[in-house]
């Protein structure tokens, strides 16, 4: 008996590992060597490639393809139509499967709708990537990035609130400080 839900139109290749309480919706496809944690949600028309790893409580919205080379830690949010790449210089006539560059999305990170994440980068814990942004470089923990190419425009708390000058989360009261150019949680 499955410990996860699979819509009747979803395809789960034999060998895929899927955690308890995960829900996989319409027309999604999970490849054989993918590993999906517990309590994840894969929306409609999601593709999870071979050797992709999703931690626990990852939410993948509709029309997202997560290709080989991508690892998402726990509590990651991937908005509708997020795009990941896995090769820097693709050509249809040149095989580059041995050149995939890894992409790491750290715990609690959120990526907005239609954002593009170019391979080979690390997105720090609890960072937030704005809708439509194109990320080409590593992202600091708690950083807010927007635009094309993406640039840091602020800081966010663990709950996703944009922090003001006092670096205190208006929702939770958590307090942060900046040390060596990085945001650090000091009280919360």
Backbone as CSV, one residue per row, in Angstrom:
resi,resn,N_x,N_y,N_z,CA_x,CA_y,CA_z,C_x,C_y,C_z
1,UNK,0.839,-1.191,0.000,0.000,0.000,0.000,0.884,1.254,0.000
2,UNK,0.550,2.216,-0.863,1.321,3.454,-0.952,1.073,4.330,0.270
3,UNK,2.139,4.977,0.731,2.015,5.906,1.855,1.907,7.347,1.355
4,UNK,1.718,7.494,0.043,1.578,8.816,-0.569,0.408,8.760,-1.540
5,UNK,-0.062,9.944,-1.971,-1.162,10.020,-2.929,-0.610,10.303,-4.321
6,UNK,-1.136,9.583,-5.307,-0.772,9.773,-6.706,-2.049,9.869,-7.514
7,UNK,-2.223,10.994,-8.223,-3.370,11.112,-9.098,-3.267,10.053,-10.192
8,UNK,-4.399,9.588,-10.696,-4.396,8.496,-11.683,-3.643,8.834,-12.966
9,UNK,-3.465,10.121,-13.292,-2.744,10.495,-14.511,-1.248,10.695,-14.278
10,UNK,-0.807,10.658,-13.037,0.619,10.835,-12.731,1.378,9.556,-13.057
11,UNK,2.634,9.725,-13.465,3.502,8.581,-13.778,4.656,8.576,-12.779
12,UNK,4.793,7.470,-12.063,5.882,7.278,-11.116,6.688,6.086,-11.614
13,UNK,7.918,6.338,-12.073,8.753,5.249,-12.580,9.197,4.340,-11.438
14,UNK,9.307,3.062,-11.738,9.734,2.088,-10.744,11.111,2.461,-10.214
15,UNK,11.237,2.445,-8.894,12.494,2.783,-8.243,12.480,4.145,-7.577
16,UNK,11.562,5.018,-7.974,11.476,6.341,-7.349,11.148,6.176,-5.867
17,UNK,11.791,6.977,-5.033,11.535,6.939,-3.595,10.679,8.147,-3.229
18,UNK,9.526,7.868,-2.611,8.576,8.928,-2.290,8.141,8.783,-0.837
19,UNK,8.286,9.874,-0.076,8.005,9.857,1.348,6.523,9.865,1.687
20,UNK,6.251,9.501,2.905,4.894,9.416,3.432,4.203,10.776,3.405
21,UNK,2.928,10.767,3.028,2.118,11.971,3.040,2.315,12.885,1.843
22,UNK,3.176,12.515,0.917,3.394,13.319,-0.293,2.194,13.175,-1.212
23,UNK,1.882,14.256,-1.949,0.752,14.264,-2.887,1.276,14.669,-4.262
24,UNK,0.968,13.840,-5.256,1.435,14.058,-6.630,0.213,14.181,-7.526
25,UNK,0.075,15.337,-8.186,-1.135,15.664,-8.893,-1.066,15.400,-10.390
26,UNK,-2.081,15.824,-11.110,-2.352,15.515,-12.512,-1.135,15.663,-13.425
27,UNK,-0.935,14.680,-14.287,0.019,14.724,-15.396,1.462,14.956,-14.960
28,UNK,1.787,14.618,-13.731,3.165,14.754,-13.262,3.934,13.473,-13.522
29,UNK,5.275,13.597,-13.592,6.133,12.448,-13.880,7.339,12.487,-12.952
30,UNK,7.563,11.395,-12.228,8.707,11.245,-11.335,9.576,10.127,-11.891
31,UNK,10.831,10.445,-12.205,11.761,9.474,-12.797,12.262,8.475,-11.751
32,UNK,12.857,7.380,-12.238,13.195,6.214,-11.424,14.147,6.481,-10.265
33,UNK,15.142,7.317,-10.443,16.114,7.505,-9.356,15.895,8.804,-8.579
34,UNK,14.697,9.376,-8.700,14.359,10.571,-7.920,14.084,10.179,-6.472
35,UNK,14.360,11.100,-5.573,14.073,10.898,-4.153,13.267,12.092,-3.656
36,UNK,12.022,11.820,-3.230,11.116,12.867,-2.756,10.796,12.582,-1.292
37,UNK,10.956,13.593,-0.455,10.744,13.433,0.973,9.280,13.325,1.360
38,UNK,9.042,13.395,2.657,7.691,13.283,3.221,6.950,14.614,3.110
39,UNK,5.619,14.526,3.009,4.714,15.677,3.040,4.997,16.706,1.950
40,UNK,5.479,16.267,0.806,5.705,17.169,-0.331,4.429,17.282,-1.152
41,UNK,4.328,18.349,-1.929,3.230,18.506,-2.876,3.836,18.797,-4.230
42,UNK,3.473,17.973,-5.212,3.861,18.193,-6.602,2.590,18.534,-7.354
43,UNK,2.492,19.771,-7.820,1.299,20.235,-8.511,1.144,19.599,-9.879
44,UNK,0.213,20.124,-10.645,-0.092,19.600,-11.985,1.078,19.835,-12.937
45,UNK,1.366,18.815,-13.771,2.360,18.918,-14.837,3.763,19.207,-14.304
46,UNK,4.153,18.510,-13.258,5.491,18.642,-12.679,6.342,17.475,-13.161
47,UNK,7.609,17.754,-13.488,8.566,16.724,-13.863,9.696,16.720,-12.846
48,UNK,9.997,15.540,-12.298,11.113,15.365,-11.365,12.079,14.381,-12.004
49,UNK,13.275,14.878,-12.362,14.250,14.082,-13.095,14.997,13.076,-12.239
50,UNK,15.776,12.241,-12.922,16.622,11.266,-12.242,17.602,11.967,-11.320
51,UNK,17.832,11.356,-10.174,18.790,11.793,-9.166,18.463,13.151,-8.539
52,UNK,17.282,13.675,-8.800,16.818,14.880,-8.100,16.470,14.471,-6.678
53,UNK,16.781,15.348,-5.731,16.425,15.103,-4.339,15.604,16.273,-3.826
54,UNK,14.417,15.954,-3.304,13.565,16.936,-2.639,13.455,16.524,-1.179
55,UNK,13.713,17.454,-0.265,13.591,17.170,1.156,12.140,17.062,1.581
56,UNK,11.904,17.116,2.856,10.548,17.049,3.401,9.843,18.388,3.231
57,UNK,8.532,18.335,3.055,7.666,19.515,3.024,8.034,20.488,1.899
58,UNK,8.450,19.961,0.761,8.757,20.791,-0.411,7.481,20.943,-1.225
59,UNK,7.186,22.174,-1.627,6.002,22.436,-2.447,6.457,22.859,-3.834
60,UNK,6.045,22.090,-4.837,6.386,22.357,-6.231,5.082,22.685,-6.945
61,UNK,4.917,23.930,-7.333,3.683,24.367,-7.981,3.611,23.883,-9.428
62,UNK,2.512,24.159,-10.101,2.245,23.657,-11.456,3.336,24.048,-12.451
63,UNK,3.562,23.153,-13.412,4.409,23.398,-14.583,5.874,23.649,-14.252
64,UNK,6.407,22.930,-13.277,7.825,23.058,-12.922,8.532,21.760,-13.314
65,UNK,9.691,21.899,-13.977,10.558,20.760,-14.271,11.810,20.895,-13.430
66,UNK,12.069,19.884,-12.606,13.250,19.865,-11.754,14.185,18.812,-12.351
67,UNK,15.251,19.286,-12.988,16.138,18.413,-13.750,17.261,17.838,-12.902
68,UNK,17.867,16.767,-13.426,19.001,16.129,-12.773,20.047,17.177,-12.415
69,UNK,20.558,17.079,-11.196,21.540,18.038,-10.699,20.974,18.971,-9.658
70,UNK,19.646,18.977,-9.489,19.008,19.887,-8.526,18.723,19.139,-7.224
71,UNK,19.080,19.779,-6.120,18.743,19.288,-4.784,18.015,20.409,-4.059
72,UNK,16.846,20.105,-3.524,16.084,21.046,-2.699,16.006,20.472,-1.296
73,UNK,16.474,21.222,-0.321,16.400,20.783,1.068,14.971,20.946,1.593
74,UNK,14.759,20.707,2.874,13.435,20.772,3.493,12.806,22.162,3.360
75,UNK,11.480,22.184,3.277,10.664,23.399,3.351,10.901,24.379,2.206
76,UNK,11.307,23.898,1.058,11.522,24.750,-0.119,10.201,24.941,-0.845
77,UNK,9.991,26.151,-1.392,8.813,26.459,-2.196,9.263,26.824,-3.597
78,UNK,8.720,26.121,-4.602,8.988,26.408,-6.013,7.678,26.874,-6.637
79,UNK,7.598,28.151,-6.985,6.383,28.741,-7.530,6.067,28.227,-8.926
80,UNK,4.878,28.566,-9.428,4.447,28.087,-10.743,5.449,28.451,-11.837
81,UNK,5.735,27.484,-12.680,6.569,27.660,-13.877,8.000,28.101,-13.587
82,UNK,8.520,27.782,-12.397,9.945,28.004,-12.123,10.748,27.159,-13.101
83,UNK,11.889,27.702,-13.538,12.742,27.000,-14.508,14.116,26.753,-13.890
84,UNK,14.570,25.510,-13.958,15.940,25.156,-13.596,16.666,24.745,-14.872
85,UNK,17.949,25.087,-14.968,18.774,24.569,-16.056,19.783,23.601,-15.447
86,UNK,20.427,22.786,-16.282,21.476,21.918,-15.735,22.743,21.891,-16.584
87,UNK,22.757,22.627,-17.700,23.939,22.749,-18.554,24.102,24.222,-18.915
88,UNK,25.328,24.710,-18.867,25.597,26.127,-19.161,25.512,26.438,-20.657
89,UNK,25.978,25.530,-21.487,26.068,25.802,-22.926,25.404,24.697,-23.757
90,UNK,24.091,24.567,-23.687,23.420,23.457,-24.368,23.440,23.584,-25.892
91,UNK,23.563,22.452,-26.555,23.421,22.322,-28.001,22.726,20.989,-28.252
92,UNK,21.759,20.974,-29.129,21.034,19.734,-29.395,21.934,18.665,-30.010
93,UNK,22.985,19.066,-30.713,23.856,18.106,-31.392,25.053,17.670,-30.550
94,UNK,25.193,18.219,-29.331,26.333,17.883,-28.480,25.818,17.269,-27.181
95,UNK,26.252,16.049,-26.879,25.867,15.385,-25.632,26.637,15.998,-24.467
96,UNK,25.923,16.471,-23.471,26.588,17.099,-22.319,26.085,16.528,-20.991
97,UNK,25.584,15.307,-20.993,25.043,14.724,-19.766,26.102,14.554,-18.684
98,UNK,27.373,14.509,-19.077,28.439,14.409,-18.082,28.911,15.791,-17.624
99,UNK,28.234,16.846,-18.085,28.600,18.215,-17.723,27.526,18.918,-16.894
100,UNK,26.533,18.169,-16.390,25.499,18.789,-15.578,26.147,19.491,-14.387
101,UNK,25.715,20.711,-14.114,26.223,21.473,-12.976,25.180,21.430,-11.857
102,UNK,25.596,21.085,-10.648,24.623,20.965,-9.549,24.072,22.308,-9.103
103,UNK,22.827,22.284,-8.674,22.150,23.445,-8.097,21.603,23.014,-6.746
104,UNK,21.900,23.800,-5.716,21.450,23.488,-4.363,20.534,24.591,-3.867
105,UNK,19.318,24.196,-3.481,18.342,25.115,-2.907,18.229,24.748,-1.431
106,UNK,18.735,25.625,-0.568,18.845,25.315,0.854,17.498,25.452,1.581
107,UNK,17.466,24.939,2.795,16.263,24.872,3.633,15.504,26.200,3.657
108,UNK,14.188,26.104,3.438,13.295,27.243,3.605,13.299,28.261,2.483
109,UNK,14.094,28.054,1.437,14.152,29.015,0.327,12.835,29.010,-0.446
110,UNK,12.477,30.172,-0.994,11.278,30.298,-1.831,11.664,30.925,-3.163
111,UNK,11.138,30.346,-4.245,11.401,30.848,-5.589,10.061,31.200,-6.216
112,UNK,9.905,32.454,-6.636,8.648,32.952,-7.173,8.353,32.470,-8.579
113,UNK,7.115,32.663,-8.989,6.619,32.216,-10.294,7.496,32.720,-11.429
114,UNK,7.744,31.834,-12.387,8.474,32.151,-13.617,9.919,32.570,-13.408
115,UNK,10.476,32.376,-12.232,11.898,32.660,-12.021,12.718,31.585,-12.716
116,UNK,13.928,31.955,-13.139,14.857,31.021,-13.768,16.103,30.920,-12.902
117,UNK,16.516,29.694,-12.612,17.703,29.439,-11.808,18.722,28.772,-12.721
118,UNK,19.788,29.505,-13.069,20.834,28.964,-13.929,21.673,27.999,-13.103
119,UNK,22.029,26.878,-13.686,22.701,25.804,-12.952,24.043,26.245,-12.359
120,UNK,24.457,25.505,-11.327,25.739,25.736,-10.701,25.714,26.703,-9.544
121,UNK,24.532,27.100,-9.090,24.436,28.062,-7.990,23.877,27.396,-6.736
122,UNK,24.084,28.080,-5.613,23.488,27.688,-4.335,22.601,28.826,-3.864
123,UNK,21.367,28.500,-3.527,20.425,29.467,-2.964,20.400,29.241,-1.456
124,UNK,20.795,30.262,-0.680,20.951,30.138,0.766,19.646,29.925,1.510
125,UNK,19.788,29.503,2.767,18.636,29.233,3.624,17.707,30.448,3.677
126,UNK,16.427,30.173,3.551,15.351,31.154,3.703,15.446,32.349,2.756
127,UNK,16.230,32.238,1.685,16.256,33.332,0.711,14.927,33.366,-0.033
128,UNK,14.676,34.482,-0.691,13.455,34.614,-1.483,13.823,35.200,-2.842
129,UNK,13.410,34.479,-3.886,13.657,34.906,-5.253,12.327,35.415,-5.808
130,UNK,12.297,36.676,-6.239,11.075,37.285,-6.737,10.616,36.683,-8.051
131,UNK,9.335,36.823,-8.329,8.743,36.310,-9.563,9.476,36.879,-10.774
132,UNK,9.810,36.005,-11.722,10.430,36.425,-12.969,11.916,36.713,-12.903
133,UNK,12.522,36.608,-11.726,13.957,36.891,-11.590,14.775,35.823,-12.318
134,UNK,15.982,36.191,-12.730,16.914,35.247,-13.347,18.171,35.207,-12.479
135,UNK,18.367,34.089,-11.780,19.465,33.947,-10.837,20.649,33.296,-11.542
136,UNK,21.797,33.996,-11.535,23.003,33.498,-12.208,24.171,33.318,-11.244
137,UNK,23.986,33.692,-9.968,25.063,33.617,-8.973,24.502,33.087,-7.661
138,UNK,25.399,32.660,-6.777,24.992,32.195,-5.462,24.205,33.288,-4.734
139,UNK,23.285,32.839,-3.861,22.407,33.745,-3.122,22.660,33.548,-1.625
140,UNK,22.834,34.641,-0.906,23.056,34.583,0.542,21.807,34.116,1.278
141,UNK,21.974,33.487,2.460,20.820,33.176,3.287,20.025,34.446,3.591
142,UNK,18.711,34.340,3.602,17.758,35.419,3.927,17.728,36.561,2.904
143,UNK,18.479,36.463,1.808,18.513,37.545,0.820,17.241,37.548,-0.017
144,UNK,16.792,38.749,-0.377,15.676,38.940,-1.303,16.277,39.386,-2.638
145,UNK,16.022,38.606,-3.695,16.535,38.934,-5.020,15.393,39.163,-5.982
146,UNK,15.530,40.188,-6.813,14.533,40.478,-7.845,15.261,40.919,-9.111
147,UNK,14.557,40.846,-10.231,15.046,41.423,-11.469,15.799,40.482,-12.385
148,UNK,16.203,41.054,-13.535,16.915,40.311,-14.575,18.129,41.128,-14.992
149,UNK,19.341,40.659,-14.715,19.632,39.534,-13.835,19.267,39.870,-12.385
150,UNK,19.079,38.833,-11.580,18.653,39.033,-10.200,19.720,39.766,-9.396
151,UNK,19.245,40.718,-8.589,20.109,41.485,-7.689,19.457,41.508,-6.306
152,UNK,20.289,41.545,-5.280,19.737,41.607,-3.935,19.118,42.979,-3.698
153,UNK,17.846,42.965,-3.271,17.118,44.209,-3.012,16.688,44.342,-1.559
154,UNK,17.044,43.379,-0.734,16.685,43.441,0.680,16.966,42.130,1.380
155,UNK,16.384,42.033,2.579,16.492,40.840,3.412,15.086,40.392,3.799
156,UNK,14.923,39.087,4.034,13.650,38.545,4.506,13.881,37.691,5.747
157,UNK,12.839,37.571,6.551,12.890,36.736,7.754,12.591,35.278,7.390
158,UNK,12.692,34.404,8.385,12.359,32.995,8.153,10.913,32.828,7.702
159,UNK,10.030,33.742,8.127,8.628,33.635,7.730,8.340,34.336,6.401
160,UNK,9.377,34.893,5.758,9.203,35.489,4.441,8.819,36.958,4.451
161,UNK,8.883,37.607,5.603,8.566,39.031,5.697,9.790,39.856,5.311
162,UNK,9.575,40.907,4.526,10.675,41.803,4.180,11.067,42.586,5.426
163,UNK,12.354,42.599,5.729,12.844,43.264,6.932,13.133,44.734,6.667
164,UNK,12.757,45.570,7.638,13.063,46.996,7.573,14.437,47.273,8.165
165,UNK,14.719,48.544,8.394,16.025,48.958,8.905,16.348,48.374,10.277
166,UNK,15.307,48.088,11.088,15.558,47.539,12.420,15.838,46.035,12.395
167,UNK,15.711,45.412,11.211,15.985,43.985,11.018,15.200,43.105,11.989
168,UNK,13.954,43.511,12.256,13.041,42.750,13.110,11.846,42.313,12.271
169,UNK,11.476,41.055,12.378,10.340,40.540,11.625,9.048,41.064,12.248
170,UNK,8.250,41.775,11.463,6.995,42.350,11.956,5.998,41.262,12.343
171,UNK,6.099,40.098,11.750,5.138,39.027,12.011,5.495,38.214,13.257
172,UNK,6.788,37.889,13.421,7.189,36.976,14.494,7.970,37.645,15.618
173,UNK,8.499,38.853,15.366,9.333,39.525,16.358,10.781,39.055,16.354
174,UNK,11.118,38.109,15.490,12.511,37.653,15.403,13.417,38.822,15.064
175,UNK,14.586,38.837,15.708,15.552,39.908,15.476,16.782,39.352,14.756
176,UNK,17.282,40.149,13.842,18.433,39.765,13.034,19.498,40.850,13.123
177,UNK,20.721,40.506,12.735,21.788,41.494,12.593,22.606,41.117,11.359
178,UNK,23.402,42.059,10.896,24.271,41.787,9.752,25.702,41.681,10.252
179,UNK,26.324,40.536,9.975,27.721,40.300,10.334,28.460,39.865,9.080
180,UNK,29.530,40.572,8.758,30.340,40.248,7.580,29.498,40.141,6.314
181,UNK,28.516,41.040,6.185,27.684,41.089,4.982,26.604,40.040,4.911
182,UNK,26.408,39.273,6.001,25.379,38.230,6.021,24.393,38.494,7.145
183,UNK,23.127,38.168,6.882,22.084,38.318,7.895,22.112,37.123,8.836
184,UNK,22.080,37.394,10.141,22.153,36.352,11.163,20.955,36.519,12.095
185,UNK,20.259,35.421,12.405,19.184,35.431,13.398,19.820,35.505,14.774
186,UNK,19.431,36.517,15.573,20.015,36.647,16.922,19.023,36.381,18.028
187,UNK,17.716,36.519,17.727,16.709,36.325,18.768,15.411,35.903,18.109
188,UNK,14.833,34.829,18.557,13.565,34.424,17.982,13.179,33.124,18.362
